[in-house]
């Protein structure tokens, strides 16, 4: 009861051990002291950001049940009822055949997978808002494990969860729960199936060609916003070695690793044109393979950016650029400074932004570039000149 929380809070000895050990640096001691005076609002406000690790309880000199106090102060059991789409398992071959072409050509702007543990730096709403933003923009949203549950915990003004508002099909604007965290293999499997079914890349002993195909053609991005254990890091490694960029949240800095590209080094961004064998500049797409974002706004803009691929058609690149530019303006209030790196021909420019972007490109001294049939593997060149 609330009275019991107040009585427990009065036992606090103000040692500050809870504050020192909290991975999210939450003001636990201040909240407990406020509760001792009858004000439970600060204690209640900690619930969304608390990850339930119980480290505060393990070091508390007064042996307070701090996590239980946070939960009961928020009346969480009374309000936390929500609907979540059941874990569906693998993406079917028939679904891949229906959307493989639009994904590879860029007409479906991207496939975004939300995975990882519930170790969120600022609460789970960040994950929900990122998924909602891209579902509205008709990206395909996949989710697994804790991330899939988190998506269902927030409701709109009508009291509906994201699963009730968006379809569950593997298609533009769909929000799919593939299952538990070990179902991440179904997400990687969808990318592999695109290479196998749509491009007829053999599966057996052919990882290199499949990864080459995914990196250059499949606009997919993984987001492990609450990455916690080394298991989560190993899953991210499996995705980026397949050619799928991964973005982690603020706690991802603790991995002490990153795979960052240098967009200013033009020599790093050449691919073979499989039609001719020539080396062609394709631009920094995708620019990074393992990236840590501090805030959801930074992550949202980076997701849109990392969905671009060398194989995008002019229509597909225009769609992806329109989302990237729109999101950059929404959160940063300006035009991205690197647009010229992603525009290959005038046809790539979103038609509603054409005049403004052409003026920007002129300032940068931009020149048209070849759109290749991209590969990094010389053996896949069909004709040499």
C-alpha positions as CSV (number, residue, x, y, z in Angstrom):
1,X,0.0,0.0,0.0
2,X,1.0,3.7,-0.3
3,X,1.3,3.9,3.5
4,X,3.6,0.9,3.5
5,X,5.8,2.6,0.9
6,X,6.0,5.8,3.1
7,X,7.0,3.7,6.1
8,X,9.7,1.9,4.2
9,X,11.1,5.1,2.8
10,X,11.5,6.5,6.3
11,X,14.2,3.9,6.9
12,X,16.5,5.3,4.2
13,X,19.9,6.2,5.6
14,X,20.9,8.5,2.7
15,X,24.0,6.5,1.8
16,X,23.6,7.2,-1.9
17,X,24.7,3.7,-2.8
18,X,21.6,3.3,-4.9
19,X,22.5,6.3,-7.0
20,X,26.0,5.2,-7.5
21,X,25.1,1.7,-8.7
22,X,22.1,2.6,-11.0
23,X,23.1,2.0,-14.6
24,X,20.7,4.7,-15.7
25,X,21.8,7.1,-13.0
26,X,18.2,7.6,-11.7
27,X,17.6,9.9,-8.7
28,X,16.6,7.0,-6.5
29,X,17.6,8.5,-3.1
30,X,15.8,11.8,-3.8
31,X,12.7,9.9,-4.8
32,X,12.8,7.7,-1.6
33,X,13.3,10.8,0.6
34,X,10.3,12.5,-1.1
35,X,8.3,9.4,-0.5
36,X,9.2,9.5,3.2
37,X,7.4,12.8,3.3
38,X,4.3,11.4,1.6
39,X,5.1,12.5,-2.0
40,X,5.2,9.4,-4.2
41,X,5.2,11.2,-7.6
42,X,9.0,11.2,-8.0
43,X,9.2,7.5,-7.1
44,X,6.4,6.8,-9.6
45,X,8.2,8.7,-12.4
46,X,11.2,6.4,-12.2
47,X,9.2,3.4,-13.4
48,X,9.5,3.9,-17.1
49,X,13.3,4.3,-16.9
50,X,14.0,1.6,-14.4
51,X,15.3,-1.6,-16.0
52,X,14.6,-3.8,-13.0
53,X,18.2,-4.9,-12.5
54,X,17.8,-4.7,-8.7
55,X,21.4,-3.4,-8.3
56,X,20.0,-0.7,-6.0
57,X,18.5,-3.2,-3.7
58,X,21.6,-5.3,-3.5
59,X,23.7,-2.4,-2.2
60,X,21.1,-0.6,-0.1
61,X,22.3,-0.5,3.5
62,X,18.8,-0.2,4.9
63,X,17.7,-3.3,2.8
64,X,14.8,-1.4,1.2
65,X,12.7,-3.2,-1.5
66,X,13.4,-0.3,-3.8
67,X,12.1,-1.9,-7.0
68,X,8.9,-3.0,-5.4
69,X,8.4,0.5,-4.0
70,X,8.8,2.0,-7.5
71,X,6.4,-0.5,-9.0
72,X,3.7,0.0,-6.4
73,X,4.0,3.8,-6.3
74,X,3.1,3.8,-10.0
75,X,0.0,1.5,-9.7
76,X,1.6,-0.4,-12.7
77,X,-0.5,-3.5,-12.3
78,X,-3.7,-1.5,-12.6
79,X,-2.8,0.2,-15.9
80,X,-0.4,-2.1,-17.7
81,X,-2.8,-4.1,-19.9
82,X,-2.2,-4.1,-23.6
83,X,-2.5,-6.1,-26.7
84,X,0.6,-7.6,-28.5
85,X,0.6,-9.5,-31.8
86,X,1.7,-13.1,-31.2
87,X,5.2,-14.2,-32.4
88,X,4.6,-15.5,-35.9
89,X,8.0,-17.1,-36.7
90,X,9.7,-17.1,-40.1
91,X,8.8,-14.9,-43.0
92,X,7.2,-17.0,-45.7
93,X,8.7,-17.5,-49.2
94,X,5.5,-16.3,-50.7
95,X,5.8,-13.0,-48.8
96,X,9.4,-12.6,-50.0
97,X,8.3,-13.1,-53.6
98,X,5.7,-10.4,-53.2
99,X,8.0,-7.7,-51.8
100,X,11.5,-8.7,-52.8
101,X,11.5,-6.5,-55.9
102,X,10.2,-3.3,-54.2
103,X,12.7,-3.8,-51.3
104,X,15.7,-4.4,-53.6
105,X,14.8,-1.5,-55.9
106,X,14.1,0.8,-53.0
107,X,10.4,1.4,-53.6
108,X,9.7,0.0,-50.1
109,X,12.1,2.4,-48.4
110,X,13.5,-0.2,-45.9
111,X,13.1,-3.1,-43.5
112,X,13.8,-2.1,-39.8
113,X,14.2,-4.7,-37.1
114,X,13.9,-3.7,-33.4
115,X,15.6,-6.2,-31.2
116,X,17.6,-6.4,-28.0
117,X,16.9,-6.4,-24.3
118,X,14.9,-3.9,-22.2
119,X,17.9,-2.0,-21.0
120,X,16.6,1.3,-22.2
121,X,18.4,4.5,-21.2
122,X,15.3,6.7,-21.3
123,X,12.5,4.2,-21.2
124,X,10.7,2.0,-23.7
125,X,8.7,4.8,-25.3
126,X,11.7,5.7,-27.5
127,X,11.5,2.3,-29.2
128,X,7.7,2.7,-29.7
129,X,8.1,6.2,-31.2
130,X,10.8,5.0,-33.6
131,X,8.8,2.1,-34.8
132,X,5.7,4.2,-35.1
133,X,7.5,6.9,-37.1
134,X,8.7,4.4,-39.7
135,X,5.5,2.4,-39.8
136,X,3.7,5.6,-40.8
137,X,6.2,6.1,-43.6
138,X,5.5,2.5,-44.9
139,X,8.7,0.9,-43.9
140,X,8.5,-2.8,-42.9
141,X,8.8,-3.1,-39.1
142,X,10.1,-6.3,-37.6
143,X,10.4,-6.9,-33.8
144,X,11.5,-9.7,-31.5
145,X,11.8,-10.4,-27.8
146,X,11.7,-7.5,-25.3
147,X,11.5,-5.0,-28.1
148,X,8.4,-6.6,-29.5
149,X,6.7,-6.5,-26.1
150,X,7.8,-2.9,-25.6
151,X,6.1,-1.9,-28.8
152,X,2.8,-3.1,-27.4
153,X,3.0,-1.3,-24.1
154,X,2.1,2.2,-25.5
155,X,-1.2,3.4,-26.8
156,X,-2.4,6.2,-28.9
157,X,-5.2,8.7,-28.1
158,X,-7.8,6.1,-29.0
159,X,-6.3,3.5,-26.7
160,X,-4.9,1.3,-29.5
161,X,-1.5,-0.2,-29.5
162,X,0.8,-0.2,-32.6
163,X,-0.2,-3.8,-33.3
164,X,-3.9,-2.8,-33.6
165,X,-3.2,0.2,-35.8
166,X,-0.9,-1.5,-38.4
167,X,-1.2,-4.8,-40.3
168,X,0.9,-7.9,-39.4
169,X,1.9,-8.8,-42.9
170,X,5.5,-8.6,-44.3
171,X,4.7,-5.6,-46.5
172,X,5.0,-1.8,-46.6
173,X,3.6,-0.4,-43.3
174,X,3.4,-3.8,-41.6
175,X,4.5,-4.3,-37.9
176,X,5.5,-7.9,-37.4
177,X,6.4,-9.7,-34.1
178,X,8.6,-12.6,-35.2
179,X,8.8,-14.1,-31.7
180,X,11.2,-14.3,-28.8
181,X,14.8,-13.0,-28.9
182,X,16.0,-16.3,-30.4
183,X,13.7,-15.6,-33.3
184,X,16.2,-12.9,-34.5
185,X,17.3,-15.6,-36.9
186,X,14.0,-15.2,-38.8
187,X,14.9,-11.6,-39.4
188,X,18.3,-12.5,-40.8
189,X,16.6,-15.3,-42.7
190,X,14.3,-12.9,-44.4
191,X,17.3,-11.0,-45.9
192,X,18.9,-14.3,-46.9
193,X,15.7,-15.4,-48.6
194,X,15.5,-12.2,-50.6
195,X,19.0,-13.0,-52.0
196,X,18.0,-16.7,-52.6
197,X,14.5,-16.3,-54.0
198,X,14.6,-13.0,-55.8
199,X,18.2,-13.2,-57.1
200,X,18.7,-17.0,-57.0
201,X,21.8,-16.9,-55.0
202,X,22.6,-20.5,-53.8
203,X,22.3,-21.0,-50.1
204,X,24.9,-23.8,-49.5
205,X,28.5,-22.6,-48.9
206,X,27.7,-19.2,-50.4
207,X,27.6,-16.7,-47.5
208,X,30.0,-14.3,-49.2
209,X,27.7,-13.8,-52.2
210,X,24.6,-13.5,-50.1
211,X,26.3,-10.9,-47.8
212,X,27.4,-9.0,-50.9
213,X,23.9,-9.0,-52.2
214,X,22.3,-7.9,-48.9
215,X,24.9,-5.1,-48.4
216,X,24.5,-3.6,-51.8
217,X,20.8,-4.2,-52.5
218,X,18.6,-4.9,-49.4
219,X,17.8,-1.7,-47.4
220,X,17.6,-3.3,-44.0
221,X,18.7,-1.8,-40.6
222,X,18.8,-3.5,-37.1
223,X,18.1,-1.4,-34.0
224,X,19.1,-2.8,-30.6
225,X,18.1,0.1,-28.5
226,X,18.3,-1.8,-25.3
227,X,21.3,-3.9,-26.0
228,X,22.5,-5.4,-22.7
229,X,24.4,-8.6,-22.7
230,X,27.3,-9.9,-24.8
231,X,24.7,-12.1,-26.4
232,X,23.0,-9.0,-27.8
233,X,26.4,-7.9,-29.1
234,X,27.0,-11.3,-30.9
235,X,23.6,-11.0,-32.6
236,X,24.6,-7.5,-33.8
237,X,27.8,-9.0,-35.2
238,X,25.8,-11.6,-37.1
239,X,23.7,-8.9,-38.7
240,X,26.5,-6.6,-39.8
241,X,28.6,-9.5,-41.2
242,X,25.6,-10.2,-43.4
243,X,25.6,-6.6,-44.6
244,X,22.9,-5.2,-42.4
245,X,23.9,-2.0,-40.4
246,X,23.1,-2.1,-36.6
247,X,22.3,0.9,-34.4
248,X,22.5,0.6,-30.7
249,X,21.3,2.9,-27.9
250,X,23.3,4.9,-25.4
251,X,24.3,1.8,-23.4
252,X,25.9,0.4,-26.6
253,X,28.9,2.6,-25.9
254,X,29.9,0.1,-23.3
255,X,30.7,-2.4,-26.0
256,X,33.7,-0.2,-26.8
257,X,33.5,-1.0,-30.5
258,X,32.1,0.6,-33.7
259,X,32.2,0.1,-37.4
260,X,32.1,3.6,-38.8
261,X,32.6,4.7,-42.4
262,X,34.4,7.8,-43.6
263,X,32.2,9.5,-46.1
264,X,35.0,12.0,-46.8
265,X,37.2,9.3,-48.1
266,X,36.0,8.8,-51.6
267,X,38.3,5.9,-52.3
268,X,36.5,3.8,-49.7
269,X,33.2,3.8,-51.6
270,X,33.9,2.1,-54.9
271,X,32.1,-1.1,-56.1
272,X,32.4,-3.1,-59.3
273,X,29.7,-2.6,-61.9
274,X,28.8,-6.3,-62.7
275,X,27.8,-5.3,-66.2
276,X,31.2,-3.9,-67.3
277,X,33.7,-4.7,-64.6
278,X,34.5,-1.0,-64.0
279,X,35.0,0.4,-60.6
280,X,32.3,2.9,-59.9
281,X,31.8,5.4,-57.0
282,X,28.6,4.5,-55.2
283,X,28.6,6.9,-52.3
284,X,28.6,6.1,-48.6
285,X,25.7,3.7,-48.7
286,X,25.4,2.3,-46.1
287,X,27.8,4.6,-44.3
288,X,28.2,2.7,-41.1
289,X,27.7,-1.0,-40.0
290,X,27.7,-0.6,-36.2
291,X,26.7,2.8,-34.8
292,X,25.9,4.1,-31.3
293,X,23.2,6.8,-31.1
294,X,22.7,8.9,-27.9
295,X,19.1,9.9,-28.5
296,X,16.1,8.5,-30.4
297,X,16.1,11.6,-32.7
298,X,19.7,10.8,-33.8
299,X,18.8,7.2,-34.3
300,X,15.7,7.9,-36.4
301,X,17.6,10.1,-38.8
302,X,20.5,7.5,-39.0
303,X,18.0,4.7,-39.7
304,X,16.6,6.5,-42.8
305,X,20.1,7.2,-44.0
306,X,21.4,3.7,-43.5
307,X,18.6,2.2,-45.6
308,X,20.1,3.6,-48.8
309,X,21.9,1.1,-51.0
310,X,24.0,1.3,-54.2
311,X,21.4,-0.7,-56.2
312,X,18.5,1.8,-55.5
313,X,16.6,2.8,-58.6
314,X,16.1,6.5,-59.2
315,X,12.5,6.1,-57.9
316,X,13.7,4.2,-54.8
317,X,16.5,6.6,-54.0
318,X,14.1,9.6,-54.4
319,X,11.8,7.9,-51.9
320,X,14.6,7.2,-49.4
321,X,16.1,10.7,-49.8
322,X,12.7,12.3,-49.2
323,X,12.4,10.4,-45.8
324,X,16.0,11.2,-44.8
325,X,15.7,14.9,-45.6
326,X,12.3,15.2,-44.0
327,X,13.4,13.5,-40.8
328,X,16.6,15.5,-40.7
329,X,14.6,18.7,-41.0
330,X,12.1,17.6,-38.4
331,X,14.7,17.0,-35.7
332,X,17.6,19.3,-36.7
333,X,15.7,22.1,-38.5
334,X,18.0,22.2,-41.5
335,X,19.0,20.5,-44.8
336,X,21.5,17.7,-44.4
337,X,25.0,18.7,-45.4
338,X,25.8,15.4,-47.1
339,X,22.9,15.2,-49.7
340,X,25.3,15.6,-52.6
341,X,26.9,12.2,-51.6
342,X,23.6,10.4,-52.1
343,X,22.3,12.0,-55.3
344,X,23.6,10.1,-58.3
345,X,21.5,11.7,-61.1
346,X,18.9,14.5,-61.2
347,X,16.2,11.8,-61.2
348,X,17.2,10.8,-57.7
349,X,16.0,14.1,-56.3
350,X,12.5,14.1,-54.6
351,X,10.4,16.1,-57.0
352,X,8.9,18.3,-54.2
353,X,12.4,19.4,-53.2
354,X,14.0,19.6,-56.6
355,X,14.7,23.4,-56.9
356,X,16.1,23.6,-53.4
357,X,18.3,20.6,-53.7
358,X,19.6,21.5,-57.2
359,X,20.7,24.9,-55.8
360,X,22.4,23.0,-52.9
361,X,24.1,20.6,-55.3
362,X,25.4,23.5,-57.4
363,X,27.1,25.0,-54.4
364,X,28.8,21.7,-53.7
365,X,30.0,21.3,-57.3
366,X,28.1,18.1,-57.7
367,X,28.3,16.0,-60.9
368,X,26.2,13.1,-62.1
369,X,27.4,9.6,-61.4
370,X,26.8,6.2,-62.9
371,X,24.3,3.9,-61.2
372,X,26.0,0.5,-61.1
373,X,24.9,-3.1,-60.9
374,X,26.9,-3.2,-57.7
375,X,29.1,-6.0,-56.3
376,X,32.3,-6.2,-54.3
377,X,33.2,-9.6,-55.7
378,X,35.2,-9.7,-59.0
379,X,33.9,-13.2,-59.8
380,X,30.4,-11.9,-60.1
381,X,31.3,-9.5,-63.0
382,X,29.5,-10.8,-66.1
383,X,31.5,-9.0,-68.7
384,X,34.9,-7.2,-68.5
385,X,36.0,-4.3,-70.5
